[in-house]
């Protein structure tokens, strides 16, 4: 089996070298770059399986780099930040990142988050949870919610007949909602099912991804149930 290719962009020499060694010991093939511009060039040349991007980078910051990567690819992206400030987290997620880790980070935690992202990207072929789709109209394997069509076999989404481009994380999130329309799903449950968190995670990850999904499938399609979570309108 081919090694998983990791692009790691970090301007701190000590962190970059130590993390690269740890990743390589764990079986990853790592391309490490010290700034955003060289990171973008390496991304285009190497086409990695996952990208780890520090937020604060010279030349081109990590958020801008994430946006450039997302314009060209749905490859999973994890942002690394020395601060847990809301602005850092939200900007990275809104730029298209799938998850984030704050520094200083434990190596085992980083590995676990990387493997969790890779697992869910490798298993985006169907809903992770249970639920009943009877509230929608099923047409040849396609779930229909008004003008929204979700093809759970072909992993395609259409709105008003036009294709909707979703990242794998957004697709898994939509699959969770469409597998149980009208059912309220808590943030913790979505973290467990979509992000594969076996431990408590930051629910801001869920909130930002729900907002990103809303902009693509319709702002009123996913309803916020205050104090409980979200549900897809059947």
Secondary structure, DSSP 8 states (H G I E B T S, - for coil): ----EEEEE-S-HHHHHHHHHHHHHTT-EEEEESSHHHHHHHHHHH--SEEEEESS-SSS-HHHHHHHHHHH---EEEEEES---HHHHHHHHHTT-SEEEESS--HHHHHHHHHHHHHHHHT-SS-SS----TTSEEETTEEEETTEEEETTTTEEEETTEE----HHHHHHHHHHHHTTT--B-HHHHHHHHS--SS---THHHHHHHHHHHHHH-TTTEEEETTTEEEE--
